[in-house]
Amino acid sequence: MNHRILAAIFVCASFALAQEPAAMPDVPYVPTANPMVDAMLKLAKVKKTDVVYDLGCGDGRIVIAAAQEYGARGVGVDIDPERIREANRNAKQAGVQSKVRFEQKDLFEADISEATVVMLYLLPDINLRLRPKLLSTLKPGTRVVSHDFSMGDWQPDQRVSTGAGVLYLWTIPRKR
């Protein structure tokens, strides 16, 4: 093989190895069905004054629906850049890009302090790891809704069974 080709392959391989690897999601992307999105927003009693965060937002459908149907502001957080691009396209198509924003971040590193509602469709172990952040960061009265997965021994204020799964609602308590 030609030395120049070998040198080019070496340089390209070295460059690729030196790059920071892309963060991988801890949760597979499974879109929430629209009837479940509606049920989650209703359970949280979303209103115009709310700021709805969706951690692991995927294509952005929950915060987009909160903006369209309730006039709420929304923030979606997802680690996958393709999901963020898709969510931004969907927000633009829905005409709500002025009410929502999407951040490509690890949900454990995202600043969620302005949230008044937090939506989750994660896995049980992720919910448990996230629970301390929710309790320490969110203001008392903030509603947290999880699709299908609880938070261990943190008892929900409500547990609702639907034809498509179970929803859990917690309210962040006053700090002691």
Contacts in CASP RR format, 6 or more apart in sequence:
PFRMAT RR
TARGET T0000
AUTHOR 0000-0000-0000
METHOD contacts of the structure
MODEL  1
MNHRILAAIFVCASFALAQEPAAMPDVPYVPTANPMVDAMLKLAKVKKTD
VVYDLGCGDGRIVIAAAQEYGARGVGVDIDPERIREANRNAKQAGVQSKV
RFEQKDLFEADISEATVVMLYLLPDINLRLRPKLLSTLKPGTRVVSHDFS
MGDWQPDQRVSTGAGVLYLWTIPRKR
22 81 0 8 1.000
23 79 0 8 1.000
23 106 0 8 1.000
24 79 0 8 1.000
25 56 0 8 1.000
25 78 0 8 1.000
25 79 0 8 1.000
25 80 0 8 1.000
26 122 0 8 1.000
26 123 0 8 1.000
26 126 0 8 1.000
27 56 0 8 1.000
27 122 0 8 1.000
27 123 0 8 1.000
27 126 0 8 1.000
29 58 0 8 1.000
29 80 0 8 1.000
29 83 0 8 1.000
30 121 0 8 1.000
31 58 0 8 1.000
31 59 0 8 1.000
31 61 0 8 1.000
32 40 0 8 1.000
32 61 0 8 1.000
32 62 0 8 1.000
32 121 0 8 1.000
32 147 0 8 1.000
33 164 0 8 1.000
34 61 0 8 1.000
34 65 0 8 1.000
35 162 0 8 1.000
35 164 0 8 1.000
36 147 0 8 1.000
36 162 0 8 1.000
36 164 0 8 1.000
36 165 0 8 1.000
36 167 0 8 1.000
37 61 0 8 1.000
37 62 0 8 1.000
37 65 0 8 1.000
38 65 0 8 1.000
38 69 0 8 1.000
39 160 0 8 1.000
39 162 0 8 1.000
39 164 0 8 1.000
39 167 0 8 1.000
40 62 0 8 1.000
40 119 0 8 1.000
40 145 0 8 1.000
40 147 0 8 1.000
40 167 0 8 1.000
41 52 0 8 1.000
41 62 0 8 1.000
41 65 0 8 1.000
41 66 0 8 1.000
41 69 0 8 1.000
41 70 0 8 1.000
43 145 0 8 1.000
43 158 0 8 1.000
43 160 0 8 1.000
43 167 0 8 1.000
43 169 0 8 1.000
44 50 0 8 1.000
44 52 0 8 1.000
44 117 0 8 1.000
44 119 0 8 1.000
44 143 0 8 1.000
44 145 0 8 1.000
44 169 0 8 1.000
45 143 0 8 1.000
46 52 0 8 1.000
46 66 0 8 1.000
46 70 0 8 1.000
46 72 0 8 1.000
46 117 0 8 1.000
47 70 0 8 1.000
47 72 0 8 1.000
48 70 0 8 1.000
48 71 0 8 1.000
48 72 0 8 1.000
49 72 0 8 1.000
49 116 0 8 1.000
50 66 0 8 1.000
50 70 0 8 1.000
50 72 0 8 1.000
50 73 0 8 1.000
50 116 0 8 1.000
50 117 0 8 1.000
51 72 0 8 1.000
51 73 0 8 1.000
51 74 0 8 1.000
51 75 0 8 1.000
51 114 0 8 1.000
51 115 0 8 1.000
51 116 0 8 1.000
51 117 0 8 1.000
52 62 0 8 1.000
52 63 0 8 1.000
52 66 0 8 1.000
52 72 0 8 1.000
52 73 0 8 1.000
52 74 0 8 1.000
52 75 0 8 1.000
52 115 0 8 1.000
52 116 0 8 1.000
52 117 0 8 1.000
52 118 0 8 1.000
52 119 0 8 1.000
53 63 0 8 1.000
53 74 0 8 1.000
53 75 0 8 1.000
53 76 0 8 1.000
53 77 0 8 1.000
53 112 0 8 1.000
53 115 0 8 1.000
53 117 0 8 1.000
53 118 0 8 1.000
53 119 0 8 1.000
54 60 0 8 1.000
54 62 0 8 1.000
54 63 0 8 1.000
54 74 0 8 1.000
54 75 0 8 1.000
54 76 0 8 1.000
54 77 0 8 1.000
54 118 0 8 1.000
54 119 0 8 1.000
54 120 0 8 1.000
55 76 0 8 1.000
55 77 0 8 1.000
55 107 0 8 1.000
55 110 0 8 1.000
55 112 0 8 1.000
55 118 0 8 1.000
55 119 0 8 1.000
55 120 0 8 1.000
55 122 0 8 1.000
55 130 0 8 1.000
56 76 0 8 1.000
56 77 0 8 1.000
56 78 0 8 1.000
56 79 0 8 1.000
56 83 0 8 1.000
56 107 0 8 1.000
56 120 0 8 1.000
56 121 0 8 1.000
56 122 0 8 1.000
57 63 0 8 1.000
57 76 0 8 1.000
57 77 0 8 1.000
57 78 0 8 1.000
57 83 0 8 1.000
57 87 0 8 1.000
57 102 0 8 1.000
58 78 0 8 1.000
58 80 0 8 1.000
58 83 0 8 1.000
58 86 0 8 1.000
58 87 0 8 1.000
59 83 0 8 1.000
59 86 0 8 1.000
59 87 0 8 1.000
59 90 0 8 1.000
60 76 0 8 1.000
60 83 0 8 1.000
60 86 0 8 1.000
60 87 0 8 1.000
60 90 0 8 1.000
60 91 0 8 1.000
60 100 0 8 1.000
60 102 0 8 1.000
61 90 0 8 1.000
62 76 0 8 1.000
62 119 0 8 1.000
63 74 0 8 1.000
63 75 0 8 1.000
63 76 0 8 1.000
63 87 0 8 1.000
63 91 0 8 1.000
63 100 0 8 1.000
63 102 0 8 1.000
63 119 0 8 1.000
64 87 0 8 1.000
64 90 0 8 1.000
64 91 0 8 1.000
64 94 0 8 1.000
64 96 0 8 1.000
64 100 0 8 1.000
66 72 0 8 1.000
66 74 0 8 1.000
66 117 0 8 1.000
67 73 0 8 1.000
67 74 0 8 1.000
67 91 0 8 1.000
67 94 0 8 1.000
67 96 0 8 1.000
67 99 0 8 1.000
67 100 0 8 1.000
68 94 0 8 1.000
68 96 0 8 1.000
71 99 0 8 1.000
72 99 0 8 1.000
72 117 0 8 1.000
73 99 0 8 1.000
73 100 0 8 1.000
74 99 0 8 1.000
74 100 0 8 1.000
74 101 0 8 1.000
75 100 0 8 1.000
75 101 0 8 1.000
75 102 0 8 1.000
75 103 0 8 1.000
75 114 0 8 1.000
75 115 0 8 1.000
76 87 0 8 1.000
76 100 0 8 1.000
76 101 0 8 1.000
76 102 0 8 1.000
76 103 0 8 1.000
77 102 0 8 1.000
77 103 0 8 1.000
77 105 0 8 1.000
77 107 0 8 1.000
77 110 0 8 1.000
77 112 0 8 1.000
78 84 0 8 1.000
78 87 0 8 1.000
78 102 0 8 1.000
78 103 0 8 1.000
78 104 0 8 1.000
78 105 0 8 1.000
78 107 0 8 1.000
79 104 0 8 1.000
79 105 0 8 1.000
79 106 0 8 1.000
79 107 0 8 1.000
80 104 0 8 1.000
81 104 0 8 1.000
84 102 0 8 1.000
84 103 0 8 1.000
84 104 0 8 1.000
87 102 0 8 1.000
88 97 0 8 1.000
88 102 0 8 1.000
91 97 0 8 1.000
91 100 0 8 1.000
91 102 0 8 1.000
103 110 0 8 1.000
107 130 0 8 1.000
108 129 0 8 1.000
108 130 0 8 1.000
108 133 0 8 1.000
112 118 0 8 1.000
112 133 0 8 1.000
112 134 0 8 1.000
112 137 0 8 1.000
112 138 0 8 1.000
113 137 0 8 1.000
113 138 0 8 1.000
113 139 0 8 1.000
115 138 0 8 1.000
115 142 0 8 1.000
116 139 0 8 1.000
116 141 0 8 1.000
116 142 0 8 1.000
116 143 0 8 1.000
117 142 0 8 1.000
117 143 0 8 1.000
117 144 0 8 1.000
117 145 0 8 1.000
118 134 0 8 1.000
118 138 0 8 1.000
118 142 0 8 1.000
118 143 0 8 1.000
118 144 0 8 1.000
118 145 0 8 1.000
119 145 0 8 1.000
119 147 0 8 1.000
120 127 0 8 1.000
120 130 0 8 1.000
120 144 0 8 1.000
120 145 0 8 1.000
120 146 0 8 1.000
120 147 0 8 1.000
120 149 0 8 1.000
121 146 0 8 1.000
121 147 0 8 1.000
121 148 0 8 1.000
122 130 0 8 1.000
122 146 0 8 1.000
122 149 0 8 1.000
123 149 0 8 1.000
124 149 0 8 1.000
124 150 0 8 1.000
124 152 0 8 1.000
127 146 0 8 1.000
127 149 0 8 1.000
127 150 0 8 1.000
127 151 0 8 1.000
127 152 0 8 1.000
128 151 0 8 1.000
128 152 0 8 1.000
131 151 0 8 1.000
131 152 0 8 1.000
131 154 0 8 1.000
134 144 0 8 1.000
134 172 0 8 1.000
135 172 0 8 1.000
135 173 0 8 1.000
138 144 0 8 1.000
138 172 0 8 1.000
139 172 0 8 1.000
140 172 0 8 1.000
140 173 0 8 1.000
140 174 0 8 1.000
140 175 0 8 1.000
141 171 0 8 1.000
141 172 0 8 1.000
141 173 0 8 1.000
142 171 0 8 1.000
142 172 0 8 1.000
143 169 0 8 1.000
143 170 0 8 1.000
143 171 0 8 1.000
143 172 0 8 1.000
144 169 0 8 1.000
144 170 0 8 1.000
144 171 0 8 1.000
144 172 0 8 1.000
145 167 0 8 1.000
145 168 0 8 1.000
145 169 0 8 1.000
146 167 0 8 1.000
146 168 0 8 1.000
146 170 0 8 1.000
147 165 0 8 1.000
147 166 0 8 1.000
147 167 0 8 1.000
148 165 0 8 1.000
148 166 0 8 1.000
148 167 0 8 1.000
149 168 0 8 1.000
150 156 0 8 1.000
150 168 0 8 1.000
151 168 0 8 1.000
151 170 0 8 1.000
154 170 0 8 1.000
156 168 0 8 1.000
156 169 0 8 1.000
156 170 0 8 1.000
157 169 0 8 1.000
157 170 0 8 1.000
157 171 0 8 1.000
158 167 0 8 1.000
158 168 0 8 1.000
158 169 0 8 1.000
159 166 0 8 1.000
159 167 0 8 1.000
159 168 0 8 1.000
159 169 0 8 1.000
160 166 0 8 1.000
160 167 0 8 1.000
160 169 0 8 1.000
END
